[in-house]
Amino acid sequence: MQDKLTLMIPGPTPVPESVLTALGRHPIGHRSSEFQEIIKKTSSQLKWLHQTTNDVLTITGSGTAAMEAGIINTLSKGDKVICGDNGKFGQRWVKVAKAYGLNVQVVKAEWGKALNPNEIKEILEKDTEKEIKAVIFTHSETSTGVLNDLETISKHIRAHKQALSIVDCVTSLGACDVPMDKWNLDVIASGSQKGYMIPPGLSFVAMSERAWTAQKTSNLPKFYLDLSPYQKTIKNDSSPFTPSVNLYFALEKSLDMMQKESLNSIFERHKRHKKAIQAAMKAIKMPLFAEEENSSPAITAIAPTNIDAEVIRKHIKEKYDILLAGGQDHLKGKVFRIGHLGFVNDRDIITVISAIEATLHSMGITNSPIGSGINAASDILS
């Protein structure tokens, strides 16, 4: 059957019907009073989502644009920074930082494991001359399904007094608690196609007062991603460049849905779905790739033994029209990843577990009684 594809990847994520309807509206002028009202409303909603009193700036671009904007608006050439690298996206921020001529000290962790906050703490404590200007890392490492300890790392950064926290929250914002002001976070970057439940194309940057102070002396090259014009125009419910008008329509509708559900309910839903999938996979003897205590609420990576993970993914796509994510780089064929981020409900979780279980039985990969995974997940979901 055509047009029945179910997305169970970490992004793009499923889009609600009401959001698609809003997206399909006829465009309006981006300098019109009507569009200004939408910017005004969504700006307030974005502050709610980020749990901050600071402005959250919207850029027409991907999550990478937001992350790059956070780096180039707060740092200067030659600045010493710490970059956390425990997955594909941690690696990306190391590359971005080096591309802009920053002096990068990399803190690594094995893929599937979380960054060690104490390693970062020790480096910061030894920096008595306060040369380190930022700690850059990913909160939810999508490539492995690991959630780094943002709260603890942020405490160590604050104790340093000088360094800024620049955090990729692309697959954590809207999935778990990221209280910007409470945790004293300096830069948060995210993207529309994840927890926001809308198609790709918008990215979001929230900056603390400390970050804005650093922005005044930053000398890295920037034009479209210079956040000063964004900060200036948002005060007038406007934008410095032509935005993706229809994605704003979608954003307004999705944020309405999120506020109706409430932050705590959103976080609990994602936690419940993560635990249900973990319980199901353990019941059918499918090893989890990431440490369970540091697992992401957005995605779960599974490491099957004695079979190429791509074979499982292909069968599930062809037989059940469910798209799972594959492994990246050296993990290709070693893991498949189940996305449970954004517009996902209990039915979706039961469906994907059923498809995985049926696939494994048809391939003779598991000896667990059929239904073991569903029973384990049902105990969590109910």
Secondary structure, 3 states (H helix, E strand, C coil): CCCCCEEECCCCCCCCHHHHHHHCCCCCCCCCHHHHHHHHHHHHHHHHHHCCCCCEEEEECCHHHHHHHHHHCCCCCCCEEEEEECCHHHHHHHHHHHHCCCEEEEEECCCCCCCCHHHHHHHHHHCCCCCEEEEEEECEECCCCEECCHHHHHHHHHHHCCCEEEEECCCCECCECCCCCCCCCCEEEEECCCCCCCCCCEEEEEECHHHHHHHCCCCCCCCCCCHHHHHHHHCCCCCCCCCCHHHHHHHHHHHHHHHHHCHHHHHHHHHHHHHHHHHHHHHCCCCECCCHHHECCCEEEECCCCCCHHHHHHHHHHHHCEEEEECCHHHCCCCEEEECCCCCCHHHHHHHHHHHHHHHHHCCCCCCCCCHHHHHHHHHHC
